[in-house]
């Protein structure tokens, strides 16, 4: 693999470099996801089908970039790889209102679920390659999505 391709892969796998933030790469990667989630939610207003396809495509690309990133960095589930956090947060905040309180709630809930690795996220993390890297974040994203829906239903957000 050429040097330019390696740089390209790491650029995306590390969330445009957010994965290199010392001490808090996952949080930095999630912050990168916030404007992307706004764009995805705006897209959903025009076409729910297109936004769902985009969400799925991003998840699949995240799996590929995570796997290749691991190979380049020679490290399983490297903390520098944060494209998985981005994919998870896109699911977490999907279809939420484009407002301050919901995005802060989504951010905090997602980081909580991602750090705590509530089952089955802890089991999903053990899957091989990029699937394991991304799947635990998608599970955390789903927990966040469902929790937000409950908070919206109860009128707390």
C-alpha positions in Angstrom: 0.0 0.0 0.0 1.4 3.4 -1.0 2.1 6.2 1.4 -0.6 8.5 0.0 -3.2 5.8 0.3 -2.1 5.1 3.9 -2.4 8.8 4.7 -5.9 8.9 3.1 -7.1 6.0 5.1 -5.7 7.3 8.4 -7.2 10.7 7.6 -10.7 9.2 7.6 -10.1 6.5 10.2 -8.9 9.1 12.7 -11.9 11.4 12.1 -9.9 14.0 10.1 -7.2 13.8 12.8 -9.4 14.0 15.9 -8.1 10.6 16.9 -4.8 12.1 17.6 -6.2 14.3 20.4 -4.3 13.2 23.6 -6.4 11.7 26.4 -9.8 12.1 24.8 -9.7 10.9 21.2 -13.2 9.3 21.4 -14.8 12.5 22.6 -13.0 14.5 19.9 -14.2 12.0 17.3 -17.8 12.4 18.6 -17.4 16.2 18.3 -16.5 15.8 14.7 -19.7 13.9 14.2 -22.0 16.7 15.5 -22.0 18.8 12.3 -22.3 15.6 10.2 -25.3 14.6 12.2 -26.9 17.9 11.6 -26.3 17.5 7.8 -27.8 14.0 7.9 -30.8 15.2 9.8 -31.4 18.0 7.3 -31.2 15.4 4.6 -33.8 13.3 6.4 -36.2 16.2 6.1 -36.0 16.0 2.3 -35.6 12.2 2.0 -35.8 9.7 4.8 -34.8 6.9 2.4 -31.7 8.8 1.2 -30.7 9.6 4.8 -31.1 6.0 5.9 -29.0 4.8 2.9 -26.3 7.4 3.8 -26.3 6.2 7.4 -25.9 2.6 6.4 -23.2 3.5 3.8 -21.3 5.5 6.4 -21.4 2.5 8.8 -20.1 0.2 6.2 -17.3 2.6 5.2 -16.5 3.0 8.9 -16.0 -0.8 9.2 -13.6 -0.7 6.2 -11.6 2.3 7.3 -11.4 0.9 10.9 -10.0 -2.4 9.6 -7.5 -0.7 7.3 -6.6 1.7 10.1 -5.8 -1.2 12.4 -3.6 -2.8 9.8 -1.7 0.5 9.2 -1.3 1.3 12.9 -0.6 -2.3 13.8 -2.9 -2.0 16.8 -6.3 -3.7 17.4 -9.0 -1.1 18.1 -6.6 1.7 18.3 -7.9 4.7 20.3 -6.7 6.8 17.3 -9.4 5.3 15.1 -12.5 7.3 15.8 -14.6 6.8 12.6 -16.5 4.3 14.7 -17.5 7.0 17.2 -18.7 9.2 14.2 -20.8 6.3 12.9 -22.2 5.6 16.3 -23.1 9.3 16.9 -24.7 9.6 13.5 -27.1 6.8 14.6 -27.5 8.2 18.1 -28.6 11.6 16.9 -30.5 10.5 13.8 -33.8 12.3 13.3 -33.3 14.5 16.4 -34.3 18.2 16.3 -31.6 20.5 15.1 -31.4 22.3 18.5 -28.9 22.7 21.3 -30.5 20.6 24.1 -31.1 17.5 22.0 -27.6 17.5 20.6 -26.0 18.0 24.0 -28.2 15.2 25.4 -27.2 12.9 22.5 -23.6 13.7 22.9 -23.5 13.0 26.7 -25.7 9.9 26.4 -23.6 8.5 23.6 -20.3 9.1 25.4 -21.8 7.4 28.5 -23.0 4.3 26.7 -19.8 4.1 24.6 -17.6 4.3 27.6 -19.7 2.0 29.8 -20.0 -0.6 27.0 -23.4 -1.8 28.2 -24.1 -5.4 26.9 -24.4 -6.3 24.1 -21.9 -3.5 23.2 -19.2 -5.3 25.2 -19.8 -8.5 23.2 -20.0 -6.7 19.9 -16.6 -5.1 20.5 -15.1 -8.7 20.5 -16.2 -9.3 16.9 -13.2 -9.5 14.5 -11.7 -6.6 12.6 -13.5 -3.4 11.6 -16.9 -5.0 12.5 -15.9 -5.2 16.2 -14.4 -1.8 16.2 -17.6 -0.2 14.8 -20.4 -2.5 16.1 -20.0 -1.6 19.8 -20.4 2.1 18.8 -23.5 1.4 16.8 -25.0 -0.5 19.7 -24.2 2.5 21.9 -25.7 4.8 19.3 -28.8 2.7 19.2 -29.1 2.9 23.0 -28.7 6.7 22.8 -31.3 6.9 19.9 -33.9 4.9 22.0 -33.2 6.9 25.2 -33.6 10.2 23.3 -36.9 9.0 21.8 -38.1 8.2 25.4 -37.0 11.6 26.6 -38.8 13.3 23.7 -42.0 11.2 24.3 -41.9 12.2 28.0 -41.5 15.9 27.1 -38.1 16.1 28.9 -36.4 17.3 25.7 
